[in-house]
Amino acid sequence: MRWLKGVILATILLAVLLIGILFAVNNQQSMPLNLIWLELPAASLSVWLLGALACGVLLGMLAMSGVYLRLRTLLTRAQRHNQQQRKELDRLRVQELKELP
């Protein structure tokens, strides 16, 4: 099953790579990027679009880091509480065994 997952992942990565190469080859037009207050030098359209994609991915990861940290904190707290409950349960079981005649 593990090898099947690897084959599927390799196939998906190869398909994405091929699509990326086709995208770059078909968008060779050079154009400047005007950001209202700043004019960036001319580069191919694929460079600007892939750069925008990379910026979007990074901003999305940054935005989700707060949620991730909050959930990680809640998980740690729940694990600590679970461990305390297990210790108390073990202590009560031992106490119950000692009280038996």
N, C-alpha and C positions, 0 to 999 in steps of 0.2 A: 504494500500500500504506500510505503514511503517513497519508493521509486516512481510510482504513478504520480504522486504529488510533485516530485522533481521534474518529471517529463512535462506535466501540464504547466508548471511555472516556467520552464525553459521555453516552451512553445509560446506562451503569452509574452515573455520578454523578447523573443525573436520577432514576433509580430509587431510589437511596439517599436522595436528598433527599425524594422523595415518601413513602417509607416512614418517614423521620424525622418529617415533618409529620403523617402519620397517627398515628404513635406518640404525638406530643405532644398531638394533639387528643383522642385516646381515653383519655388518662391525666391528666385534669384534677383528680382528687381531691387535696385538700390534706392532707398528713400530716406530722407531726413525725418526725424521725429520732433514735432513741435509740441512742447509741454506748456504752452502759453507764456510762461516766464523764462523758458530756457529752450534753445534749439539744439538738439543733439545732432552729431554728425551723421552723414548718410551711411547706412548699413543695409544689408539685405532684409527683406520683410520677415524671413524666417527667424533671423536673429532677434528682431524686436518682439515677435510673437512668443518665441521660446523664453526670452527674458521676462516678458510679462507673465508667462505661465510660472516661471521660477519664483518671481516676486509674490504671486498669488499663493503659491504653495507655502512659501516661508511665512507670509502673513497669516495664513490659515493655521499653520502649526503654532505660531505665537499666540493667536487668539484662543486656541484650544488648550494651551498649556495650563491656564488657570483652572479649567474644568478638570484636567488630568490631575493636577496637584491636589485639588479638593477631594476628588474621589480616592486618590491614593491615601490621603490623610484619614478619610472615613474607613477605608479598608484596614489600615494599621490599627486604628482605634477599635474596630470590631474584632480583629484578631486578638488584641490584648485582652479585651473583655471576655472573649471565648476562652482564652487560656486561663483567666482567673476563675471562670465558671467551672472549668474542668478540674482545676486544683481543689476547689471547694467540694465538688462532687466526689472526688477521690477521697478527700478528708472525711466526708460524711459516710462513705462506704466503709472505710477503715474503722470509724467510730462505731458503726452499726455492727460490724463483725466482732468488735471487742465487747459489746454489750450482750451478745448472745451467750447463753449458759453453756 
